[in-house]
C-alpha cells in the first residue's frame, strides 16, 4: 500500500470514528459527517451503516432501510449490519 493510500485510509478511519462518536449525542451531526464521508468514499459500508443508524436515531427508520437495502446481499453475514437492519425494520413495524 502506498503512503498516499495509507494516508487516505487513515483519514477515512478518523472520520468514521468521529461520526460513530457523534451517534451517542448528536445523530443529526453524525448524519452530516456520514454524508460528507460518502462524498469522498461512496462505497464505504461503514459510512453507510453510520448514516442508517443516524437516520434511525432521528426517527427516520424507513430512510435507514433505504440506505441498507442495497447492501443486503454483500453484508448478509455481518452481525453489525443485521442488527441495524433489524432495528430499522422494527422501527417501521416490520420487526
N, C-alpha and C positions, 0 to 999 in steps of 0.2 A: 504494500500500500504506500503510495507516495505521501510526501509530507503534506501536500495540499489536501488529499483525500482524508488523511488523519485529522487535519485541522477542521475540515468541513464536518466530519463525523463528531468531533469534539464539540463543535458549535451546536450541532443538532442535539446531541445528548444534553448539553447545558440548557438549551431552550426547552426541551421536553421535560427535564426535571423542574424547571421553573413553572411550566404550565401545570404539571402534576401537583406541585405545591400549592398553586392557586386554587385548585379544586376544593380544598377544605374550607376556604373562607371567601372566595370571590369567583363563582362559576362563570360570571359574565366576562371577567378578565381572562379566565382560563380559556374560554371560547375564543376570545380575540387572539390570544397567544397561539392557540392551536391553528387558527385560520392563517395567521402570519407564517407559521412553520410550513403549512401546506402550500403556501405560495411558492416557497423555495424547494420543498420536498413533497411534491404532490402524491407520491406513492408511499409515504410514511404511515405504516399501520399504527404505530404508537400515537402519532399525532391525530389520526382519525379516531382512535379509541378515546383520547382526551377530549376531542370535540364531541363525540357521542355522549360521554359522561357529563360534560359541561351542559349540554342541551338538556339531558335528563334532569340534572340538578336544578335547572331553570324551569321545570315543569313543562318541558317540550319533548317527552319521550318518543313521540312519533317522528320528530326530526332526527332524534338519535338513531332510531331504527333505519331511517333513510341513509344515514351515514354508514351504518353497519351492514346493511343488506348486501352491497356489492362485495363485501369481504367474507361472506359466509363460507363459500367453497374453500378458500385458501386458509381460513382461520378456524375451521370447524373442530380442530383438536386442541385449541388454545383455551385453557381454563379461564384466563382473564377475559378473553373475547366472549366465551359462552356465558360467563357471569354477567357482563354488561348487557349482552343481548337479552338475557332473562330479565334483568331489571327493567330494561326498556319495554319488553313485551308485557311485563306486569304493570308497568305504568300506563299502558294503553288498554289494559283489561284483557290481555291475551296470555296471562301467566299460567 
